[in-house]
Amino acid sequence: MTAPTQVSTATHQTHRHHRLSFVCVNDVYSFDDVDSSNTPNNPRGGWCRAATLMKQLVRQKKQQGEKIDVAAVTTVGATALDHHDDDHDNKFDETNASSTTVLAVVNGDVLGGSSLLQSRQGSIAIEVMNSIPIDLAVLGNHEFDHGDEILMQRVRESNFVWLGSNVYYPLYSSDGNDEEGDDDNLYKQEKVVRNCYSETKRGNDDIATDHFHHHHYFPGIHGNGKLYTLHGSDIKIGVFGLVTKVTPLISYPSKKVTFDPDILSVARRVTRTLRAQGAQIIVVITHLSEEEDRLLAMDSIAGVDLILGGHEHEPLAIMVHRNQQCDGENVDERNNAAQHETKNDGSPVEENNIAHQEKANQDRNEGGVLVFKCGMNAYWVGSVDLDILSGESGTVTSISTSWSMEAVNSRTAEDVTVSKIVKSHRTEAEASALISNFGESVASTIHLDDVVAIIGEKITHHNTNGHNSNVATTSAILPLDTRMSSVRRREATGGNLIADAMLWMLQTNICDGNNNNDSASLPMLAMINGGFIRGDTLYQPGFAFTVRDVLKELPFPHTMKVLEIEGIYLKKAMLQQLKGSSKGPTGAYPHLSSNASLSYGHGGDSFSSSDSKKDSDGEKFSIHSFTVNGMQVQDEQKYLIAVTTFVANGNEGCTAWLQGKQIENSAWTGVNMSCVLLKYLQCHGAIYPVLEGRVSLHK
């Protein structure tokens, strides 16, 4: 789809036309047809096929730029442009620079989230991105899945620029102690960190010095952004990145890492710094919620011109108009801040430059600011063009934005270089994954392509009528749905299956553990959050479900936990799991076992306030009905619920689970969720997906 913005087309002979293009993907967890979401005849997405399309788009945009005869463009400080593969057409240097700059960009979440990425700790993604090559990437929440040290290693391996202006990390002295309050020492430490992380790869012309601003950015991350200069002019482009503030709740950064939740404050600070260095156009690479991206696009103080984002896993292209209010108090505040900024040569910025720049930004962006996301798994490769007009003085007078999304499917050939990289990892990674997920004893008896269950094509019900004779009836079986657009929004057959497997494991083994006889009499249920399910596939009736499919669906190395919890906290926990669902897809969305039913509502006053929860974002939820084994959940009654370690530890802000008491049992303690599902499927042999209204919105 292509949708150009409507902007003023009035030009003058002295105006110059420049083009800046971006080719992007985000939230890519799959690599080839083995682990990509697909049906046998319709593979989709994955790095192997997406790399082909990305390279093609880069070539085409450069060739189109030559034909439209816009001013030649080069970049400053993008190390990836100097480190390309053997394909000469993809190299960028002074001998083949075209009239359009094309930057290949990744908008977060590429180092974790699938079985192959987990087993290789994200290293395979870096090899792939280096080979394409990628120019810019922003940190996403899954970049922290393997911890701080592994992420630092991945950054060191990268031949491209990593961004993340709201991710801070302490610096250390030679004796390992934190350094605080000593600006000179901090500056020295910052310089050491920069030198350690390939800053020397940058060219020496027109490179902006990173200002410290008393923020210790994550090692190797360009927290104050990067500058790109349009060749043949003095126009500079500033690029920076922002990361979702909920990363500590959904991934595994250490407590040393700080994620600044004040997105607008960070954006204003960084854009002010970039403009002080001469940037006239600001592009943000984000891994934020759609709501945060919209607020950033609207903010006239930050005044960004384009947002390339990720995180929600669904494609998005919207134009947002800036807030036109510009009161005197804000102008004074911004001018005071401007007095503390310096240009590249060290001279102060004129007092009114920032306020004047904001007003100019509003006048030139008549079409609005594009917020653009490419879904997930490289199902689409995004393309965005900024056509820039500048006047005689070199000032940008107009920006026209156009965009498209190209589907990655069976008609897109696999890239030979990327395919070779993936194949070199897959055999060893898969052998390792079998052991790490199922244990050596189970792994020694199975193979990845072993069929463990069949999705039944029909189910037969035997009912007794008034004449005491059995009547057999059949009903169609639904597909097994693990699509993220389903499991993160509503009840889905894939979520129901996994919750049922967890309940089966609990009920089958509860009496086998030590001192669990008392607990065995308590009502039992199970819950799985939608974000834990990763296959993003619609398996049709008759599909043969294999060990490989189990790992594709449940790649995270989390075990099952059983909690003994009072009803009052169980209800609070379920309300917390629903947080965010009124605004869009959320990985916390709950799926329940077949013996439980939750009916909830949000907004309005028609629901019981005693069961309602209102968060800081104004979201309100109410429980209309919550039953286990047909009985309403009672506040003082104790329940046994099977969840994942991730949930039991209170992640995603669902802290009510911490009120539960863990029940130990060798059948599930230390057993990965993938193994729980495998054993359930092996025991049952057939899958009959159902939707039963287990979790529903009450209207």
C-alpha positions in Angstrom: 0.0 0.0 0.0 1.2 3.5 -0.8 -0.1 6.7 0.6 1.7 9.9 0.0 1.0 12.9 2.2 -0.6 16.0 0.8 1.8 18.9 1.2 2.4 22.2 -0.5 3.8 21.8 -4.0 4.7 25.4 -4.6 8.3 25.6 -5.5 10.8 28.1 -6.9 13.6 27.6 -9.3 16.1 28.2 -6.5 14.6 25.4 -4.3 16.6 22.2 -4.2 15.1 18.7 -3.9 16.7 16.0 -1.7 15.5 12.5 -0.9 16.1 10.3 2.2 14.8 6.8 2.1 14.4 4.1 4.7 13.9 0.3 4.3 12.9 -1.3 7.5 11.6 -4.3 9.4 10.8 -4.9 13.1 10.2 -7.7 15.6 11.8 -10.4 13.5 12.0 -13.7 15.3 12.0 -16.2 12.4 14.7 -16.9 9.8 13.6 -19.4 7.1 10.6 -21.6 6.2 11.5 -24.1 9.0 10.6 -21.6 11.7 8.6 -19.0 9.8 4.9 -18.7 10.3 3.4 -20.5 7.3 1.3 -23.2 5.9 3.1 -25.8 3.8 2.2 -24.1 0.6 2.5 -20.5 1.7 5.7 -19.5 3.6 5.7 -16.0 5.0 8.4 -13.7 6.4 11.7 -14.7 7.9 15.2 -13.1 7.5 16.2 -15.3 4.6 13.4 -14.0 2.3 13.3 -10.5 3.8 17.0 -10.0 3.1 16.4 -10.5 -0.6 13.6 -7.9 -0.7 15.5 -5.4 1.4 18.5 -5.5 -0.9 16.3 -5.2 -3.9 14.6 -2.1 -2.4 17.9 -0.5 -1.6 19.1 -0.9 -5.2 15.8 0.3 -6.7 15.7 3.4 -4.5 19.2 4.3 -5.5 18.4 3.8 -9.2 15.2 5.8 -8.9 17.0 8.6 -7.2 19.4 8.8 -10.1 16.5 9.1 -12.5 14.7 11.8 -10.7 18.0 13.8 -10.5 17.8 14.9 -6.9 20.8 16.1 -5.0 23.3 13.4 -4.2 23.2 12.3 -0.6 25.9 10.8 1.6 25.9 9.9 5.3 28.1 10.8 8.2 29.1 8.4 10.9 27.1 5.3 9.9 29.7 2.6 10.3 27.5 -0.1 8.6 27.8 1.7 5.3 31.5 0.8 5.3 31.0 -2.9 6.1 29.0 -4.7 3.4 29.0 -8.2 2.0 30.5 -9.4 -1.3 27.6 -8.0 -3.3 29.1 -4.9 -4.8 25.7 -3.4 -5.7 25.1 -3.1 -1.9 28.3 -1.2 -1.1 28.1 2.4 -0.3 31.2 4.5 -0.9 32.2 7.7 -2.8 32.5 5.8 -6.1 29.0 4.5 -6.3 27.0 7.0 -4.2 23.6 7.6 -5.8 21.4 10.6 -5.6 19.4 9.1 -2.8 20.6 7.9 0.6 18.9 4.6 1.6 19.2 3.4 5.2 18.3 -0.1 6.2 16.8 0.0 9.6 15.6 -2.5 12.3 13.1 -1.1 14.8 13.8 -3.4 17.7 13.3 -7.0 18.9 15.6 -9.2 16.9 17.9 -10.9 19.5 15.3 -13.1 21.3 11.8 -14.5 21.0 12.2 -17.7 19.1 13.9 -21.1 19.7 16.8 -20.4 17.3 17.4 -17.0 18.8 17.2 -18.3 22.3 19.7 -21.2 21.7 22.2 -18.8 19.9 21.6 -15.9 22.3 20.9 -13.7 19.4 24.3 -14.0 17.7 22.7 -15.4 14.5 20.7 -12.3 14.1 23.8 -10.1 14.2 25.5 -12.2 11.5 22.4 -11.8 9.3 22.0 -8.1 9.9 25.7 -7.5 9.2 25.4 -9.4 5.9 22.4 -7.4 4.5 23.8 -4.9 5.8 21.7 -3.0 8.3 22.7 0.6 9.0 20.6 1.4 12.2 18.8 -0.5 14.9 17.1 0.4 18.1 17.1 -1.6 21.2 13.8 -3.5 21.9 12.7 -5.4 24.9 13.9 -8.8 23.5 17.4 -7.4 23.2 17.6 -7.9 27.0 16.4 -11.5 27.0 19.9 -12.9 27.6 21.1 -10.2 30.1 23.3 -7.2 30.0 26.6 -8.9 29.3 25.4 -10.9 26.3 23.7 -7.7 24.8 27.0 -5.8 25.2 28.7 -8.7 23.3 26.1 -8.6 20.5 26.6 -4.8 20.2 30.3 -5.2 19.9 29.7 -7.8 17.1 27.5 -5.3 15.1 28.7 -3.4 12.1 25.8 -1.0 12.4 24.7 1.7 14.8 22.6 0.8 17.8 20.3 3.5 19.3 18.5 3.9 22.6 18.4 7.4 24.2 16.3 6.4 27.3 18.4 3.4 28.4 21.0 4.3 31.1 23.8 2.2 32.6 26.4 3.0 35.4 30.0 3.4 34.5 32.8 1.9 36.6 36.2 2.9 37.7 39.1 0.5 37.4 38.4 -1.0 40.8 34.8 -1.8 39.8 33.1 0.7 42.0 30.4 3.0 40.7 31.6 6.5 39.8 29.2 9.2 40.8 29.5 12.9 41.2 32.9 13.3 39.5 32.2 14.8 36.1 35.8 14.7 34.9 36.1 11.0 35.8 32.7 10.3 34.2 33.8 12.0 31.0 36.9 9.8 30.9 34.9 6.7 31.5 32.5 7.7 28.7 35.4 8.2 26.4 36.7 4.8 27.2 33.3 3.2 26.6 32.9 5.0 23.3 36.4 3.8 22.1 35.6 0.3 23.2 32.5 0.1 21.0 33.8 0.8 17.5 33.4 4.6 17.5 36.7 4.7 15.7 35.0 3.2 12.6 33.3 6.5 11.9 34.7 9.0 9.4 36.3 12.2 10.6 34.3 14.8 8.6 31.2 16.5 10.0 30.9 14.1 12.9 29.0 15.4 15.9 30.6 14.9 19.3 28.3 13.0 21.7 27.4 15.4 24.5 27.3 13.7 27.8 24.3 15.3 29.5 25.2 13.4 32.7 23.5 10.3 31.3 25.5 7.1 31.1 24.0 5.4 28.1 24.0 1.6 27.7 27.5 0.6 26.5 27.9 0.9 22.8 24.5 2.6 22.3 24.5 6.0 20.6 22.3 7.7 23.2 22.6 11.2 21.8 21.7 10.0 18.3 23.6 10.2 15.0 23.9 12.9 12.3 23.7 12.4 8.6 24.5 15.2 6.1 22.9 15.6 2.7 25.7 15.7 0.2 26.2 19.0 -1.6 24.4 20.9 1.1 24.6 21.8 4.8 21.4 20.1 5.7 21.8 17.5 8.5 19.5 14.7 9.5 19.4 13.7 13.2 18.4 10.2 14.1 17.9 8.8 17.7 16.1 5.9 19.3 13.6 5.1 22.2 12.8 1.9 24.0 9.7 0.8 25.8 9.7 1.6 29.5 8.1 -1.8 30.3 11.3 -3.7 29.3 12.2 -4.6 32.9 8.7 -6.2 33.3 8.9 -8.4 30.1 12.6 -9.1 29.7 15.7 -9.6 31.8 17.9 -6.5 32.0 19.8 -6.3 35.3 18.9 -3.9 38.0 21.7 -1.7 36.9 19.8 -0.7 33.7 17.4 2.2 34.0 14.7 2.8 31.4 13.5 6.4 31.5 9.7 6.3 31.3 9.4 10.0 30.4 9.5 9.6 26.6 8.7 13.2 25.7 11.3 14.6 28.1 14.0 12.4 26.6 12.9 13.2 23.1 13.0 16.9 23.7 16.4 16.7 25.3 17.9 14.7 22.4 16.3 16.7 19.6 17.6 19.9 21.3 21.1 18.4 21.2 20.8 17.3 17.6 19.5 20.7 16.5 22.3 22.4 18.4 24.6 20.4 16.2 22.8 21.6 13.0 20.1 19.0 12.4 17.1 20.3 10.5 15.2 17.0 10.2 14.7 14.6 13.0 13.9 10.9 12.6 13.1 8.6 15.5 13.5 4.8 15.5 11.3 3.5 18.3 10.2 0.4 20.1 7.2 1.9 21.9 3.5 1.4 22.2 1.3 3.0 19.5 0.0 5.4 22.1 3.4 6.6 23.0 4.4 7.0 19.3 1.3 9.1 18.7 2.1 11.4 21.6 5.7 11.8 20.4 4.5 12.6 16.9 2.1 15.2 18.2 4.7 17.0 20.4 5.7 20.3 18.8 8.6 20.8 21.2 10.4 17.6 20.1 9.3 18.4 16.6 10.2 15.0 15.0 9.5 14.5 11.3 9.2 10.7 11.1 8.7 7.8 13.5 9.8 4.3 12.4 8.5 1.9 15.1 7.8 -1.6 16.3 6.6 -3.6 19.4 2.9 -4.3 18.8 3.5 -6.9 16.0 0.8 -5.4 13.8 1.4 -3.2 10.7 0.6 0.5 11.1 0.9 3.6 9.0 -0.8 6.7 10.3 -0.3 10.5 9.9 -0.3 12.5 13.1 -0.6 16.3 13.1 1.5 18.2 15.6 0.0 20.2 18.5 -0.1 23.8 17.2 0.0 25.4 20.7 3.2 27.3 21.4 2.7 29.5 24.5 5.1 32.1 25.8 6.0 30.1 28.9 7.1 27.1 26.8 9.2 29.4 24.5 11.0 30.9 27.4 11.7 27.5 28.9 13.1 26.2 25.6 15.1 29.3 25.0 16.6 29.0 28.5 17.6 25.4 27.7 19.1 26.5 24.4 21.5 28.8 26.2 23.2 25.7 27.6 23.6 24.1 24.2 26.7 24.5 21.9 27.3 24.1 18.2 29.8 21.7 16.8 32.5 24.4 17.0 31.7 25.0 20.7 30.0 28.3 20.2 26.6 28.9 21.9 23.3 28.5 20.1 21.4 31.7 19.5 18.7 32.2 22.2 15.6 32.0 19.9 16.8 29.3 17.5 15.0 26.4 19.1 11.6 28.2 19.2 12.0 29.4 15.7 12.9 25.9 14.5 9.7 24.5 16.1 7.6 27.1 14.3 9.3 26.3 11.0 8.8 22.6 11.6 5.0 23.1 11.9 4.8 25.2 8.8 6.8 22.7 6.6 5.1 19.5 7.7 1.6 20.2 6.3 1.0 16.5 5.7 1.7 15.5 9.3 4.2 13.1 10.9 4.2 9.5 9.8 4.1 6.8 12.4 5.1 3.6 10.6 5.4 0.0 11.8 5.9 -3.2 9.7 4.1 -5.8 11.8 6.4 -8.7 12.7 8.6 -11.5 11.5 9.3 -9.5 8.3 5.9 -10.5 6.9 6.3 -7.0 5.3 9.4 -4.9 4.5 8.6 -1.3 4.9 9.7 1.6 2.7 9.6 5.3 3.6 10.7 8.2 1.5 11.3 11.8 2.7 11.4 14.2 -0.2 12.9 17.4 1.1 12.8 20.9 -0.4 15.3 23.5 0.8 15.5 27.2 0.0 18.4 29.4 -1.1 19.8 29.6 2.4 19.7 25.8 2.8 16.8 25.9 5.2 14.3 23.0 4.8 11.0 24.5 3.5 8.9 21.4 2.8 8.9 17.7 3.6 6.8 15.2 1.6 6.4 11.7 3.0 5.4 8.6 1.1 5.5 4.9 2.1 4.7 1.3 1.2 4.8 -2.2 2.6 6.0 -5.1 0.5 4.8 -8.6 1.4 7.5 -11.3 2.0 6.1 -14.6 0.7 6.8 -17.7 -1.4 7.4 -15.5 -4.4 10.3 -13.9 -2.6 13.5 -16.0 -3.1 15.8 -16.7 -0.2 19.0 -14.7 0.0 21.9 -17.1 -0.6 24.2 -15.4 2.0 21.6 -15.3 4.8 20.4 -18.8 4.1 24.0 -20.1 4.4 24.4 -18.3 7.8 21.1 -19.8 9.1 21.9 -23.3 7.9 25.4 -23.1 9.5 23.6 -22.6 12.9 20.5 -24.7 12.7 21.7 -28.3 13.2 23.7 -27.6 16.3 21.1 -25.1 17.6 18.3 -27.6 17.2 20.2 -30.4 18.9 20.9 -28.0 21.8 17.3 -26.9 21.9 16.1 -30.5 22.3 18.2 -31.0 25.4 17.6 -27.6 27.0 13.9 -27.8 26.6 13.1 -31.4 27.2 16.1 -32.7 29.2 18.6 -35.3 28.0 16.5 -38.4 28.8 13.5 -37.1 26.8 15.7 -35.6 24.0 17.4 -38.9 23.4 14.1 -40.5 22.5 12.6 -38.0 20.1 13.4 -36.1 16.9 12.3 -32.7 15.8 10.1 -34.0 13.0 8.4 -36.7 15.1 4.6 -36.3 15.0 3.2 -36.0 18.5 -0.5 -35.3 17.8 -3.0 -34.8 15.0 -5.5 -32.0 14.8 -8.7 -33.9 14.5 -11.0 -33.1 11.5 -14.2 -33.8 13.4 -15.4 -34.8 16.9 -18.1 -37.2 17.8 -20.4 -36.6 20.7 -22.5 -39.5 22.2 -25.7 -38.2 23.8 -28.5 -40.1 25.5 -32.0 -39.2 24.3 -35.3 -39.9 26.0 -35.4 -43.5 24.6 -32.1 -44.4 26.4 -30.3 -44.9 23.1 -27.0 -43.3 22.1 -27.1 -40.7 19.4 -23.8 -39.8 17.7 -23.5 -36.3 16.4 -20.5 -34.6 14.8 -19.3 -31.0 14.7 -16.5 -29.4 12.8 -13.2 -28.8 14.5 -11.7 -25.3 14.6 -8.1 -24.6 13.5 -5.5 -24.4 16.2 -5.0 -20.7 16.4 -1.7 -19.3 17.8 -1.7 -16.1 15.8 -0.4 -13.2 17.8 -3.3 -11.1 16.5 -5.6 -13.6 18.3 -3.7 -14.7 21.5 -2.9 -11.1 22.5 -6.5 -9.9 22.0 -9.1 -12.6 22.8 -9.7 -16.2 23.6 -7.9 -18.4 21.1 -7.8 -22.1 20.6 -4.0 -22.1 20.9 -4.1 -20.5 24.3 -6.9 -22.9 25.4 -4.8 -25.9 24.4 -1.7 -24.9 26.4 -3.8 -24.0 29.5 -5.5 -27.4 29.3 -2.0 -29.1 29.1 -1.0 -27.2 32.3 -4.1 -28.2 34.1 -3.6 -31.8 33.0 -0.1 -31.8 34.4 -1.3 -30.3 37.7 -4.2 -32.7 38.2 -2.3 -35.8 37.1 0.6 -35.2 39.5 -0.7 -33.2 42.5 -0.9 -36.3 44.8 2.6 -37.5 43.8 4.6 -34.7 45.6 5.6 -34.4 49.2 3.0 -32.9 51.6 0.6 -32.1 48.8 -2.4 -34.1 49.9 -4.0 -31.1 51.6 -3.5 -29.0 48.5 -5.0 -31.8 46.3 -8.5 -31.0 47.6 -8.3 -27.3 46.5 -10.0 -26.1 43.3 -7.5 -26.1 40.4 -7.1 -24.2 37.2 -4.4 -23.0 34.8 -3.6 -19.8 33.0 -1.1 -18.9 30.2 -0.5 -15.4 28.9 -0.8 -14.8 25.1 2.7 -13.3 24.7 4.3 -16.6 25.8 2.9 -18.3 22.7 5.1 -17.5 19.7 4.2 -19.6 16.7 1.8 -17.1 15.1 0.3 -19.8 13.0 -3.2 -21.1 12.1 -3.0 -24.9 12.0 -5.8 -26.5 10.0 -7.7 -29.7 11.0 -5.7 -32.7 9.9 -2.3 -31.0 10.6 0.3 -33.3 12.0 1.8 -31.4 15.0 5.5 -32.2 15.5 8.2 -31.7 18.2 9.5 -28.8 16.1 6.1 -27.1 16.3 6.1 -27.4 20.1 9.4 -25.6 20.2 8.2 -23.0 17.7 5.2 -22.3 19.9 7.0 -22.3 23.3 10.6 -21.3 22.8 11.2 -19.5 26.1 13.1 -21.4 28.7 10.5 -20.9 31.4 9.2 -23.7 33.7 5.7 -24.3 35.0 4.9 -23.2 38.5 1.9 -24.0 40.7 0.7 -21.4 43.2 -1.6 -21.8 46.1 -3.4 -18.4 46.2 -6.5 -16.9 47.8 -9.4 -15.9 45.6 -9.0 -12.2 46.3 -5.5 -12.2 44.9 -6.4 -14.5 42.1 -9.0 -12.0 40.9 -6.6 -9.1 41.2 -4.0 -11.0 39.3 -6.5 -11.6 36.4 -7.4 -8.0 36.3 -3.7 -7.1 36.1 -3.3 -9.6 33.2 -6.0 -7.7 31.3 -4.1 -4.4 31.6 -3.6 -2.8 28.2 -6.2 -5.0 26.4 -8.7 -2.1 26.0 -6.1 -0.2 23.9 -4.8 -3.0 21.7 -2.9 -6.3 21.7 -1.1 -7.2 24.9 1.2 -10.1 25.7 -0.3 -10.3 29.2 -3.7 -11.3 27.9 -4.9 -14.4 29.9 -6.1 -17.8 28.6 -7.7 -20.2 31.0 -8.2 -24.0 31.3 -11.5 -25.5 30.3 -12.8 -25.7 33.9 -12.6 -21.9 34.4 -14.5 -19.0 33.0 -13.9 -15.2 33.3 -16.3 -12.5 32.1 -14.9 -9.0 32.4 -15.8 -5.4 31.4 -13.9 -2.1 31.1 -15.1 1.4 31.4 -18.5 2.7 32.7 -20.0 2.3 36.2 -22.2 -0.8 35.6 -19.7 -3.1 37.1 -18.8 -3.8 40.7 -16.2 -1.3 42.0 -14.9 -3.8 44.5 -13.6 -5.9 41.6 -12.4 -3.0 39.5 -8.9 -1.7 38.9 -7.9 1.7 37.4 -4.3 2.2 36.4 -2.4 5.5 35.8 -3.4 5.5 32.2 -7.1 5.6 33.1 -7.8 2.0 32.2 -10.6 0.4 34.2 -11.5 -3.3 34.4 -14.3 -5.1 36.3 -15.0 -8.8 36.8 -18.6 -9.7 35.9 -18.2 -13.4 36.6 -15.2 -15.6 37.5 -15.9 -19.4 38.0 -13.8 -22.5 38.6 -15.6 -25.8 38.3 -18.8 -23.9 37.9 -18.5 -22.1 41.2 -17.8 -18.3 41.6 -14.3 -17.5 42.9 -14.5 -16.6 46.6 -12.1 -14.1 48.2 -11.1 -16.3 51.1 -11.1 -19.6 49.3 -7.7 -21.0 48.3 -7.0 -22.2 44.8 -4.2 -24.0 43.0 -3.3 -22.4 39.7 -0.7 -23.5 37.2 1.2 -20.6 35.6 4.7 -20.0 34.1 7.7 -18.9 36.1 7.5 -15.6 34.2 4.0 -15.0 35.5 4.6 -16.3 39.0 7.5 -13.8 39.4 5.1 -10.9 38.9 6.3 -9.8 35.4 4.3 -7.4 33.1 3.2 -5.6 36.3 1.1 -8.5 37.4 2.3 -8.3 41.0 -0.7 -10.0 42.7 0.8 -13.4 41.7 3.5 -12.7 44.3 0.9 -13.3 47.0 0.8 -17.0 46.0 2.6 -19.8 47.8 4.6 -22.1 45.4 3.8 -25.8 45.5 6.8 -28.0 44.7 6.5 -31.2 42.7 9.1 -33.0 40.6 6.5 -33.4 37.8 6.6 -29.7 37.1 9.3 -28.0 39.2 12.2 -27.2 36.8 10.2 -28.6 33.8 10.0 -26.3 30.8 6.6 -25.3 29.4 7.6 -26.9 26.1 8.0 -30.2 27.9 4.6 -29.9 29.6 2.9 -29.4 26.2 4.9 -32.2 24.6 3.9 -34.7 27.3 0.3 -33.7 27.1 0.2 -34.2 23.3 2.0 -37.5 23.5 -0.5 -38.7 26.0 -3.6 -37.6 24.1 -2.5 -38.1 20.5 -5.2 -35.9 19.0 -6.1 -32.2 19.4 -9.6 -30.9 19.2 -9.4 -27.1 19.4 -12.4 -25.4 20.9 -13.6 -21.9 21.8 -15.9 -21.9 24.9 -16.1 -18.4 26.1 -13.5 -19.0 28.7 -12.3 -15.4 28.7 -14.9 -12.9 27.4 -15.7 -9.2 27.4 -19.1 -8.6 29.0 -21.3 -6.2 27.1 
